[in-house]
């Protein structure tokens, strides 16, 4: 997952949790945050079992730009 896509919420107590959940589930339009009472089942896989082939779908990128030389210096 792209780290720029991560987001966090500070929920201090149960009252905060209930208010946050009510607000998130009341959003009109296409939801980008989903709250479930139990772990959801995706594509027929349940119980939190990851797909064995998922690791093959991960793309690895280097820490340097393509324009950098071998020592990380600009070419």
PDB file with SEQRES, HELIX, SHEET and CRYST1 records, atoms N, CA, C and O in Angstrom:
SEQRES   1 A   75  UNK UNK UNK UNK UNK UNK UNK UNK UNK UNK UNK UNK UNK          
SEQRES   2 A   75  UNK UNK UNK UNK UNK UNK UNK UNK UNK UNK UNK UNK UNK          
SEQRES   3 A   75  UNK UNK UNK UNK UNK UNK UNK UNK UNK UNK UNK UNK UNK          
SEQRES   4 A   75  UNK UNK UNK UNK UNK UNK UNK UNK UNK UNK UNK UNK UNK          
SEQRES   5 A   75  UNK UNK UNK UNK UNK UNK UNK UNK UNK UNK UNK UNK UNK          
SEQRES   6 A   75  UNK UNK UNK UNK UNK UNK UNK UNK UNK UNK                      
HELIX    1 AA1 UNK A    3  UNK A    5  5                                   3    
HELIX    2 AA2 UNK A   14  UNK A   25  1                                  12    
HELIX    3 AA3 UNK A   52  UNK A   57  5                                   6    
CRYST1    1.000    1.000    1.000  90.00  90.00  90.00 P 1           1          
ATOM      1  N   UNK A   1       0.850  -1.172   0.000  1.00  0.00           N  
ATOM      2  CA  UNK A   1       0.000   0.000   0.000  1.00  0.00           C  
ATOM      3  C   UNK A   1       0.894   1.233   0.000  1.00  0.00           C  
ATOM      4  O   UNK A   1       1.929   1.263   0.666  1.00  0.00           O  
ATOM      5  N   UNK A   2       0.495   2.222  -0.735  1.00  0.00           N  
ATOM      6  CA  UNK A   2       1.199   3.494  -0.801  1.00  0.00           C  
ATOM      7  C   UNK A   2       1.047   4.209   0.538  1.00  0.00           C  
ATOM      8  O   UNK A   2      -0.079   4.460   0.968  1.00  0.00           O  
ATOM      9  N   UNK A   3       2.165   4.547   1.218  1.00  0.00           N  
ATOM     10  CA  UNK A   3       2.066   5.203   2.530  1.00  0.00           C  
ATOM     11  C   UNK A   3       1.289   6.519   2.487  1.00  0.00           C  
ATOM     12  O   UNK A   3       0.721   6.926   3.500  1.00  0.00           O  
ATOM     13  N   UNK A   4       1.252   7.185   1.342  1.00  0.00           N  
ATOM     14  CA  UNK A   4       0.492   8.437   1.266  1.00  0.00           C  
ATOM     15  C   UNK A   4      -1.008   8.178   1.336  1.00  0.00           C  
ATOM     16  O   UNK A   4      -1.793   9.117   1.461  1.00  0.00           O  
ATOM     17  N   UNK A   5      -1.410   6.916   1.257  1.00  0.00           N  
ATOM     18  CA  UNK A   5      -2.826   6.565   1.328  1.00  0.00           C  
ATOM     19  C   UNK A   5      -3.258   6.208   2.745  1.00  0.00           C  
ATOM     20  O   UNK A   5      -4.436   5.943   2.987  1.00  0.00           O  
ATOM     21  N   UNK A   6      -2.312   6.198   3.684  1.00  0.00           N  
ATOM     22  CA  UNK A   6      -2.643   5.820   5.057  1.00  0.00           C  
ATOM     23  C   UNK A   6      -3.200   7.009   5.820  1.00  0.00           C  
ATOM     24  O   UNK A   6      -2.815   8.152   5.572  1.00  0.00           O  
ATOM     25  N   UNK A   7      -4.089   6.743   6.730  1.00  0.00           N  
ATOM     26  CA  UNK A   7      -4.709   7.781   7.534  1.00  0.00           C  
ATOM     27  C   UNK A   7      -4.961   7.195   8.929  1.00  0.00           C  
ATOM     28  O   UNK A   7      -5.173   5.991   9.073  1.00  0.00           O  
ATOM     29  N   UNK A   8      -4.938   8.041   9.938  1.00  0.00           N  
ATOM     30  CA  UNK A   8      -5.150   7.573  11.308  1.00  0.00           C  
ATOM     31  C   UNK A   8      -6.218   8.426  11.979  1.00  0.00           C  
ATOM     32  O   UNK A   8      -6.445   9.575  11.600  1.00  0.00           O  
ATOM     33  N   UNK A   9      -6.856   7.855  12.962  1.00  0.00           N  
ATOM     34  CA  UNK A   9      -7.871   8.556  13.735  1.00  0.00           C  
ATOM     35  C   UNK A   9      -7.547   8.388  15.210  1.00  0.00           C  
ATOM     36  O   UNK A   9      -7.242   7.283  15.659  1.00  0.00           O  
ATOM     37  N   UNK A  10      -7.611   9.467  15.959  1.00  0.00           N  
ATOM     38  CA  UNK A  10      -7.396   9.407  17.398  1.00  0.00           C  
ATOM     39  C   UNK A  10      -8.761   9.265  18.068  1.00  0.00           C  
ATOM     40  O   UNK A  10      -9.575  10.188  18.057  1.00  0.00           O  
ATOM     41  N   UNK A  11      -8.990   8.094  18.647  1.00  0.00           N  
ATOM     42  CA  UNK A  11     -10.247   7.815  19.330  1.00  0.00           C  
ATOM     43  C   UNK A  11      -9.888   7.564  20.783  1.00  0.00           C  
ATOM     44  O   UNK A  11      -9.225   6.577  21.100  1.00  0.00           O  
ATOM     45  N   UNK A  12     -10.316   8.440  21.655  1.00  0.00           N  
ATOM     46  CA  UNK A  12      -9.871   8.422  23.047  1.00  0.00           C  
ATOM     47  C   UNK A  12     -10.677   7.514  23.962  1.00  0.00           C  
ATOM     48  O   UNK A  12     -10.149   6.990  24.943  1.00  0.00           O  
ATOM     49  N   UNK A  13     -11.949   7.325  23.645  1.00  0.00           N  
ATOM     50  CA  UNK A  13     -12.780   6.505  24.520  1.00  0.00           C  
ATOM     51  C   UNK A  13     -13.960   5.949  23.725  1.00  0.00           C  
ATOM     52  O   UNK A  13     -14.085   6.201  22.526  1.00  0.00           O  
ATOM     53  N   UNK A  14     -14.810   5.205  24.390  1.00  0.00           N  
ATOM     54  CA  UNK A  14     -15.939   4.577  23.696  1.00  0.00           C  
ATOM     55  C   UNK A  14     -16.904   5.605  23.123  1.00  0.00           C  
ATOM     56  O   UNK A  14     -17.478   5.387  22.056  1.00  0.00           O  
ATOM     57  N   UNK A  15     -17.086   6.717  23.817  1.00  0.00           N  
ATOM     58  CA  UNK A  15     -17.978   7.772  23.301  1.00  0.00           C  
ATOM     59  C   UNK A  15     -17.421   8.338  21.992  1.00  0.00           C  
ATOM     60  O   UNK A  15     -18.176   8.566  21.047  1.00  0.00           O  
ATOM     61  N   UNK A  16     -16.101   8.567  21.934  1.00  0.00           N  
ATOM     62  CA  UNK A  16     -15.466   9.017  20.688  1.00  0.00           C  
ATOM     63  C   UNK A  16     -15.674   7.987  19.583  1.00  0.00           C  
ATOM     64  O   UNK A  16     -15.996   8.338  18.448  1.00  0.00           O  
ATOM     65  N   UNK A  17     -15.484   6.699  19.929  1.00  0.00           N  
ATOM     66  CA  UNK A  17     -15.649   5.624  18.957  1.00  0.00           C  
ATOM     67  C   UNK A  17     -17.069   5.610  18.386  1.00  0.00           C  
ATOM     68  O   UNK A  17     -17.253   5.529  17.172  1.00  0.00           O  
ATOM     69  N   UNK A  18     -18.058   5.688  19.257  1.00  0.00           N  
ATOM     70  CA  UNK A  18     -19.452   5.651  18.796  1.00  0.00           C  
ATOM     71  C   UNK A  18     -19.785   6.856  17.928  1.00  0.00           C  
ATOM     72  O   UNK A  18     -20.466   6.722  16.911  1.00  0.00           O  
ATOM     73  N   UNK A  19     -19.307   8.037  18.326  1.00  0.00           N  
ATOM     74  CA  UNK A  19     -19.550   9.245  17.533  1.00  0.00           C  
ATOM     75  C   UNK A  19     -18.845   9.161  16.182  1.00  0.00           C  
ATOM     76  O   UNK A  19     -19.432   9.507  15.157  1.00  0.00           O  
ATOM     77  N   UNK A  20     -17.584   8.703  16.170  1.00  0.00           N  
ATOM     78  CA  UNK A  20     -16.827   8.566  14.920  1.00  0.00           C  
ATOM     79  C   UNK A  20     -17.504   7.568  13.986  1.00  0.00           C  
ATOM     80  O   UNK A  20     -17.670   7.827  12.794  1.00  0.00           O  
ATOM     81  N   UNK A  21     -17.889   6.427  14.544  1.00  0.00           N  
ATOM     82  CA  UNK A  21     -18.525   5.396  13.721  1.00  0.00           C  
ATOM     83  C   UNK A  21     -19.840   5.893  13.122  1.00  0.00           C  
ATOM     84  O   UNK A  21     -20.126   5.637  11.953  1.00  0.00           O  
ATOM     85  N   UNK A  22     -20.642   6.604  13.922  1.00  0.00           N  
ATOM     86  CA  UNK A  22     -21.906   7.136  13.424  1.00  0.00           C  
ATOM     87  C   UNK A  22     -21.661   8.132  12.291  1.00  0.00           C  
ATOM     88  O   UNK A  22     -22.366   8.119  11.282  1.00  0.00           O  
ATOM     89  N   UNK A  23     -20.663   8.988  12.462  1.00  0.00           N  
ATOM     90  CA  UNK A  23     -20.350   9.990  11.443  1.00  0.00           C  
ATOM     91  C   UNK A  23     -19.846   9.332  10.159  1.00  0.00           C  
ATOM     92  O   UNK A  23     -20.267   9.708   9.065  1.00  0.00           O  
ATOM     93  N   UNK A  24     -18.956   8.361  10.284  1.00  0.00           N  
ATOM     94  CA  UNK A  24     -18.378   7.700   9.115  1.00  0.00           C  
ATOM     95  C   UNK A  24     -19.429   6.925   8.339  1.00  0.00           C  
ATOM     96  O   UNK A  24     -19.429   6.951   7.108  1.00  0.00           O  
ATOM     97  N   UNK A  25     -20.311   6.247   9.024  1.00  0.00           N  
ATOM     98  CA  UNK A  25     -21.319   5.439   8.333  1.00  0.00           C  
ATOM     99  C   UNK A  25     -22.457   6.280   7.762  1.00  0.00           C  
ATOM    100  O   UNK A  25     -23.235   5.785   6.946  1.00  0.00           O  
ATOM    101  N   UNK A  26     -22.569   7.543   8.176  1.00  0.00           N  
ATOM    102  CA  UNK A  26     -23.634   8.413   7.676  1.00  0.00           C  
ATOM    103  C   UNK A  26     -23.223   9.225   6.454  1.00  0.00           C  
ATOM    104  O   UNK A  26     -24.030   9.999   5.940  1.00  0.00           O  
ATOM    105  N   UNK A  27     -22.000   9.072   5.981  1.00  0.00           N  
ATOM    106  CA  UNK A  27     -21.509   9.830   4.833  1.00  0.00           C  
ATOM    107  C   UNK A  27     -22.286   9.454   3.583  1.00  0.00           C  
ATOM    108  O   UNK A  27     -22.485   8.273   3.298  1.00  0.00           O  
ATOM    109  N   UNK A  28     -22.723  10.455   2.842  1.00  0.00           N  
ATOM    110  CA  UNK A  28     -23.446  10.213   1.595  1.00  0.00           C  
ATOM    111  C   UNK A  28     -22.439   9.991   0.467  1.00  0.00           C  
ATOM    112  O   UNK A  28     -21.335  10.533   0.505  1.00  0.00           O  
ATOM    113  N   UNK A  29     -22.811   9.208  -0.520  1.00  0.00           N  
ATOM    114  CA  UNK A  29     -21.928   8.944  -1.650  1.00  0.00           C  
ATOM    115  C   UNK A  29     -21.112   7.689  -1.437  1.00  0.00           C  
ATOM    116  O   UNK A  29     -21.422   6.865  -0.577  1.00  0.00           O  
ATOM    117  N   UNK A  30     -20.056   7.554  -2.238  1.00  0.00           N  
ATOM    118  CA  UNK A  30     -19.214   6.363  -2.175  1.00  0.00           C  
ATOM    119  C   UNK A  30     -18.304   6.424  -0.951  1.00  0.00           C  
ATOM    120  O   UNK A  30     -17.519   7.360  -0.798  1.00  0.00           O  
ATOM    121  N   UNK A  31     -18.414   5.441  -0.103  1.00  0.00           N  
ATOM    122  CA  UNK A  31     -17.628   5.404   1.130  1.00  0.00           C  
ATOM    123  C   UNK A  31     -16.188   4.997   0.841  1.00  0.00           C  
ATOM    124  O   UNK A  31     -15.931   4.108   0.029  1.00  0.00           O  
ATOM    125  N   UNK A  32     -15.251   5.663   1.518  1.00  0.00           N  
ATOM    126  CA  UNK A  32     -13.850   5.254   1.421  1.00  0.00           C  
ATOM    127  C   UNK A  32     -13.390   4.601   2.714  1.00  0.00           C  
ATOM    128  O   UNK A  32     -12.308   4.017   2.773  1.00  0.00           O  
ATOM    129  N   UNK A  33     -14.216   4.701   3.749  1.00  0.00           N  
ATOM    130  CA  UNK A  33     -13.951   4.056   5.033  1.00  0.00           C  
ATOM    131  C   UNK A  33     -15.119   3.134   5.335  1.00  0.00           C  
ATOM    132  O   UNK A  33     -16.277   3.550   5.292  1.00  0.00           O  
ATOM    133  N   UNK A  34     -14.815   1.895   5.637  1.00  0.00           N  
ATOM    134  CA  UNK A  34     -15.846   0.910   5.943  1.00  0.00           C  
ATOM    135  C   UNK A  34     -15.639   0.392   7.362  1.00  0.00           C  
ATOM    136  O   UNK A  34     -14.522   0.040   7.741  1.00  0.00           O  
ATOM    137  N   UNK A  35     -16.704   0.346   8.136  1.00  0.00           N  
ATOM    138  CA  UNK A  35     -16.650  -0.156   9.506  1.00  0.00           C  
ATOM    139  C   UNK A  35     -17.532  -1.405   9.568  1.00  0.00           C  
ATOM    140  O   UNK A  35     -18.702  -1.373   9.187  1.00  0.00           O  
ATOM    141  N   UNK A  36     -16.951  -2.500  10.054  1.00  0.00           N  
ATOM    142  CA  UNK A  36     -17.670  -3.769  10.132  1.00  0.00           C  
ATOM    143  C   UNK A  36     -17.763  -4.234  11.581  1.00  0.00           C  
ATOM    144  O   UNK A  36     -16.876  -3.955  12.388  1.00  0.00           O  
ATOM    145  N   UNK A  37     -18.829  -4.934  11.902  1.00  0.00           N  
ATOM    146  CA  UNK A  37     -18.984  -5.514  13.240  1.00  0.00           C  
ATOM    147  C   UNK A  37     -18.075  -6.715  13.450  1.00  0.00           C  
ATOM    148  O   UNK A  37     -17.698  -7.027  14.580  1.00  0.00           O  
ATOM    149  N   UNK A  38     -17.722  -7.392  12.355  1.00  0.00           N  
ATOM    150  CA  UNK A  38     -16.812  -8.527  12.426  1.00  0.00           C  
ATOM    151  C   UNK A  38     -15.951  -8.501  11.171  1.00  0.00           C  
ATOM    152  O   UNK A  38     -16.244  -7.762  10.231  1.00  0.00           O  
ATOM    153  N   UNK A  39     -14.903  -9.295  11.152  1.00  0.00           N  
ATOM    154  CA  UNK A  39     -13.995  -9.304  10.013  1.00  0.00           C  
ATOM    155  C   UNK A  39     -14.743  -9.731   8.757  1.00  0.00           C  
ATOM    156  O   UNK A  39     -15.363 -10.794   8.738  1.00  0.00           O  
ATOM    157  N   UNK A  40     -14.692  -8.909   7.704  1.00  0.00           N  
ATOM    158  CA  UNK A  40     -15.441  -9.228   6.485  1.00  0.00           C  
ATOM    159  C   UNK A  40     -14.814 -10.384   5.713  1.00  0.00           C  
ATOM    160  O   UNK A  40     -13.644 -10.714   5.901  1.00  0.00           O  
ATOM    161  N   UNK A  41     -15.608 -10.984   4.849  1.00  0.00           N  
ATOM    162  CA  UNK A  41     -15.157 -12.051   3.973  1.00  0.00           C  
ATOM    163  C   UNK A  41     -15.003 -11.473   2.575  1.00  0.00           C  
ATOM    164  O   UNK A  41     -15.939 -10.881   2.037  1.00  0.00           O  
ATOM    165  N   UNK A  42     -13.832 -11.642   1.990  1.00  0.00           N  
ATOM    166  CA  UNK A  42     -13.576 -11.127   0.645  1.00  0.00           C  
ATOM    167  C   UNK A  42     -13.332 -12.279  -0.316  1.00  0.00           C  
ATOM    168  O   UNK A  42     -12.565 -13.191  -0.008  1.00  0.00           O  
ATOM    169  N   UNK A  43     -13.964 -12.248  -1.453  1.00  0.00           N  
ATOM    170  CA  UNK A  43     -13.775 -13.222  -2.526  1.00  0.00           C  
ATOM    171  C   UNK A  43     -13.829 -14.655  -2.021  1.00  0.00           C  
ATOM    172  O   UNK A  43     -13.048 -15.506  -2.449  1.00  0.00           O  
ATOM    173  N   UNK A  44     -14.754 -14.913  -1.110  1.00  0.00           N  
ATOM    174  CA  UNK A  44     -14.924 -16.275  -0.618  1.00  0.00           C  
ATOM    175  C   UNK A  44     -13.890 -16.707   0.404  1.00  0.00           C  
ATOM    176  O   UNK A  44     -13.904 -17.855   0.846  1.00  0.00           O  
ATOM    177  N   UNK A  45     -12.990 -15.805   0.788  1.00  0.00           N  
ATOM    178  CA  UNK A  45     -11.968 -16.138   1.784  1.00  0.00           C  
ATOM    179  C   UNK A  45     -12.388 -15.484   3.085  1.00  0.00           C  
ATOM    180  O   UNK A  45     -12.627 -14.276   3.113  1.00  0.00           O  
ATOM    181  N   UNK A  46     -12.485 -16.241   4.154  1.00  0.00           N  
ATOM    182  CA  UNK A  46     -12.941 -15.668   5.415  1.00  0.00           C  
ATOM    183  C   UNK A  46     -11.976 -15.918   6.546  1.00  0.00           C  
ATOM    184  O   UNK A  46     -10.984 -16.630   6.390  1.00  0.00           O  
ATOM    185  N   UNK A  47     -12.270 -15.332   7.679  1.00  0.00           N  
ATOM    186  CA  UNK A  47     -11.478 -15.554   8.862  1.00  0.00           C  
ATOM    187  C   UNK A  47     -10.094 -14.940   8.837  1.00  0.00           C  
ATOM    188  O   UNK A  47      -9.206 -15.375   9.570  1.00  0.00           O  
ATOM    189  N   UNK A  48      -9.900 -13.918   7.988  1.00  0.00           N  
ATOM    190  CA  UNK A  48      -8.613 -13.246   7.949  1.00  0.00           C  
ATOM    191  C   UNK A  48      -7.534 -14.020   7.221  1.00  0.00           C  
ATOM    192  O   UNK A  48      -6.350 -13.728   7.388  1.00  0.00           O  
ATOM    193  N   UNK A  49      -7.912 -14.991   6.425  1.00  0.00           N  
ATOM    194  CA  UNK A  49      -6.937 -15.779   5.684  1.00  0.00           C  
ATOM    195  C   UNK A  49      -6.534 -15.002   4.433  1.00  0.00           C  
ATOM    196  O   UNK A  49      -7.369 -14.692   3.584  1.00  0.00           O  
ATOM    197  N   UNK A  50      -5.239 -14.692   4.334  1.00  0.00           N  
ATOM    198  CA  UNK A  50      -4.754 -13.955   3.182  1.00  0.00           C  
ATOM    199  C   UNK A  50      -4.597 -14.893   1.993  1.00  0.00           C  
ATOM    200  O   UNK A  50      -4.381 -16.095   2.147  1.00  0.00           O  
ATOM    201  N   UNK A  51      -4.713 -14.314   0.807  1.00  0.00           N  
ATOM    202  CA  UNK A  51      -4.476 -15.108  -0.396  1.00  0.00           C  
ATOM    203  C   UNK A  51      -2.993 -15.419  -0.498  1.00  0.00           C  
ATOM    204  O   UNK A  51      -2.164 -14.525  -0.330  1.00  0.00           O  
ATOM    205  N   UNK A  52      -2.650 -16.645  -0.765  1.00  0.00           N  
ATOM    206  CA  UNK A  52      -1.248 -17.051  -0.867  1.00  0.00           C  
ATOM    207  C   UNK A  52      -0.532 -16.325  -2.002  1.00  0.00           C  
ATOM    208  O   UNK A  52       0.671 -16.082  -1.912  1.00  0.00           O  
ATOM    209  N   UNK A  53      -1.253 -15.976  -3.070  1.00  0.00           N  
ATOM    210  CA  UNK A  53      -0.622 -15.330  -4.217  1.00  0.00           C  
ATOM    211  C   UNK A  53      -0.486 -13.818  -4.054  1.00  0.00           C  
ATOM    212  O   UNK A  53       0.094 -13.160  -4.918  1.00  0.00           O  
ATOM    213  N   UNK A  54      -1.006 -13.255  -2.968  1.00  0.00           N  
ATOM    214  CA  UNK A  54      -0.978 -11.803  -2.793  1.00  0.00           C  
ATOM    215  C   UNK A  54       0.439 -11.256  -2.764  1.00  0.00           C  
ATOM    216  O   UNK A  54       0.678 -10.164  -3.279  1.00  0.00           O  
ATOM    217  N   UNK A  55       1.373 -11.971  -2.184  1.00  0.00           N  
ATOM    218  CA  UNK A  55       2.756 -11.494  -2.107  1.00  0.00           C  
ATOM    219  C   UNK A  55       3.356 -11.338  -3.499  1.00  0.00           C  
ATOM    220  O   UNK A  55       4.228 -10.493  -3.701  1.00  0.00           O  
ATOM    221  N   UNK A  56       2.908 -12.131  -4.450  1.00  0.00           N  
ATOM    222  CA  UNK A  56       3.414 -12.032  -5.822  1.00  0.00           C  
ATOM    223  C   UNK A  56       2.937 -10.762  -6.516  1.00  0.00           C  
ATOM    224  O   UNK A  56       3.492 -10.377  -7.545  1.00  0.00           O  
ATOM    225  N   UNK A  57       1.920 -10.111  -5.971  1.00  0.00           N  
ATOM    226  CA  UNK A  57       1.372  -8.900  -6.577  1.00  0.00           C  
ATOM    227  C   UNK A  57       2.026  -7.621  -6.049  1.00  0.00           C  
ATOM    228  O   UNK A  57       1.723  -6.529  -6.528  1.00  0.00           O  
ATOM    229  N   UNK A  58       2.919  -7.750  -5.068  1.00  0.00           N  
ATOM    230  CA  UNK A  58       3.570  -6.593  -4.466  1.00  0.00           C  
ATOM    231  C   UNK A  58       4.634  -6.067  -5.412  1.00  0.00           C  
ATOM    232  O   UNK A  58       5.449  -6.833  -5.924  1.00  0.00           O  
ATOM    233  N   UNK A  59       4.628  -4.744  -5.648  1.00  0.00           N  
ATOM    234  CA  UNK A  59       5.646  -4.116  -6.475  1.00  0.00           C  
ATOM    235  C   UNK A  59       6.682  -3.478  -5.564  1.00  0.00           C  
ATOM    236  O   UNK A  59       6.335  -2.764  -4.623  1.00  0.00           O  
ATOM    237  N   UNK A  60       7.948  -3.735  -5.842  1.00  0.00           N  
ATOM    238  CA  UNK A  60       9.034  -3.183  -5.042  1.00  0.00           C  
ATOM    239  C   UNK A  60       9.695  -2.076  -5.836  1.00  0.00           C  
ATOM    240  O   UNK A  60      10.046  -2.263  -7.001  1.00  0.00           O  
ATOM    241  N   UNK A  61       9.864  -0.926  -5.209  1.00  0.00           N  
ATOM    242  CA  UNK A  61      10.512   0.208  -5.846  1.00  0.00           C  
ATOM    243  C   UNK A  61      11.782   0.531  -5.080  1.00  0.00           C  
ATOM    244  O   UNK A  61      11.835   0.345  -3.864  1.00  0.00           O  
ATOM    245  N   UNK A  62      12.807   1.013  -5.773  1.00  0.00           N  
ATOM    246  CA  UNK A  62      14.063   1.389  -5.143  1.00  0.00           C  
ATOM    247  C   UNK A  62      13.920   2.700  -4.379  1.00  0.00           C  
ATOM    248  O   UNK A  62      12.940   3.428  -4.539  1.00  0.00           O  
ATOM    249  N   UNK A  63      14.921   2.984  -3.542  1.00  0.00           N  
ATOM    250  CA  UNK A  63      14.919   4.218  -2.764  1.00  0.00           C  
ATOM    251  C   UNK A  63      15.467   5.406  -3.529  1.00  0.00           C  
ATOM    252  O   UNK A  63      15.307   6.544  -3.087  1.00  0.00           O  
ATOM    253  N   UNK A  64      16.112   5.174  -4.670  1.00  0.00           N  
ATOM    254  CA  UNK A  64      16.699   6.263  -5.438  1.00  0.00           C  
ATOM    255  C   UNK A  64      15.939   6.449  -6.738  1.00  0.00           C  
ATOM    256  O   UNK A  64      15.284   5.529  -7.227  1.00  0.00           O  
ATOM    257  N   UNK A  65      16.033   7.641  -7.287  1.00  0.00           N  
ATOM    258  CA  UNK A  65      15.400   7.920  -8.572  1.00  0.00           C  
ATOM    259  C   UNK A  65      16.220   7.289  -9.684  1.00  0.00           C  
ATOM    260  O   UNK A  65      17.403   7.003  -9.496  1.00  0.00           O  
ATOM    261  N   UNK A  66      15.610   7.069 -10.830  1.00  0.00           N  
ATOM    262  CA  UNK A  66      16.317   6.491 -11.965  1.00  0.00           C  
ATOM    263  C   UNK A  66      17.440   7.393 -12.445  1.00  0.00           C  
ATOM    264  O   UNK A  66      18.415   6.916 -13.026  1.00  0.00           O  
ATOM    265  N   UNK A  67      17.312   8.695 -12.207  1.00  0.00           N  
ATOM    266  CA  UNK A  67      18.308   9.657 -12.655  1.00  0.00           C  
ATOM    267  C   UNK A  67      19.554   9.622 -11.785  1.00  0.00           C  
ATOM    268  O   UNK A  67      20.592  10.134 -12.205  1.00  0.00           O  
ATOM    269  N   UNK A  68      19.497   9.047 -10.603  1.00  0.00           N  
ATOM    270  CA  UNK A  68      20.635   8.985  -9.701  1.00  0.00           C  
ATOM    271  C   UNK A  68      21.665   7.996 -10.211  1.00  0.00           C  
ATOM    272  O   UNK A  68      21.327   6.998 -10.847  1.00  0.00           O  
ATOM    273  N   UNK A  69      22.931   8.286  -9.923  1.00  0.00           N  
ATOM    274  CA  UNK A  69      24.007   7.369 -10.254  1.00  0.00           C  
ATOM    275  C   UNK A  69      24.076   6.249  -9.249  1.00  0.00           C  
ATOM    276  O   UNK A  69      23.194   6.129  -8.398  1.00  0.00           O  
ATOM    277  N   UNK A  70      25.105   5.423  -9.323  1.00  0.00           N  
ATOM    278  CA  UNK A  70      25.242   4.299  -8.402  1.00  0.00           C  
ATOM    279  C   UNK A  70      25.396   4.751  -6.961  1.00  0.00           C  
ATOM    280  O   UNK A  70      24.956   4.045  -6.053  1.00  0.00           O  
ATOM    281  N   UNK A  71      26.011   5.911  -6.721  1.00  0.00           N  
ATOM    282  CA  UNK A  71      26.252   6.400  -5.365  1.00  0.00           C  
ATOM    283  C   UNK A  71      25.139   7.312  -4.884  1.00  0.00           C  
ATOM    284  O   UNK A  71      25.266   7.947  -3.837  1.00  0.00           O  
ATOM    285  N   UNK A  72      24.047   7.385  -5.640  1.00  0.00           N  
ATOM    286  CA  UNK A  72      22.953   8.269  -5.267  1.00  0.00           C  
ATOM    287  C   UNK A  72      23.173   9.702  -5.716  1.00  0.00           C  
ATOM    288  O   UNK A  72      22.351  10.577  -5.444  1.00  0.00           O  
ATOM    289  N   UNK A  73      24.317   9.952  -6.424  1.00  0.00           N  
ATOM    290  CA  UNK A  73      24.588  11.283  -6.938  1.00  0.00           C  
ATOM    291  C   UNK A  73      23.829  11.488  -8.231  1.00  0.00           C  
ATOM    292  O   UNK A  73      23.608  10.548  -8.994  1.00  0.00           O  
ATOM    293  N   UNK A  74      23.434  12.724  -8.471  1.00  0.00           N  
ATOM    294  CA  UNK A  74      22.731  13.024  -9.716  1.00  0.00           C  
ATOM    295  C   UNK A  74      23.663  12.750 -10.888  1.00  0.00           C  
ATOM    296  O   UNK A  74      24.839  13.111 -10.846  1.00  0.00           O  
ATOM    297  N   UNK A  75      23.153  12.123 -11.914  1.00  0.00           N  
ATOM    298  CA  UNK A  75      23.971  11.765 -13.077  1.00  0.00           C  
ATOM    299  C   UNK A  75      24.218  12.965 -13.967  1.00  0.00           C  
ATOM    300  O   UNK A  75      24.889  12.845 -14.992  1.00  0.00           O  
TER     301      UNK A  75                                                      
END                                                                             
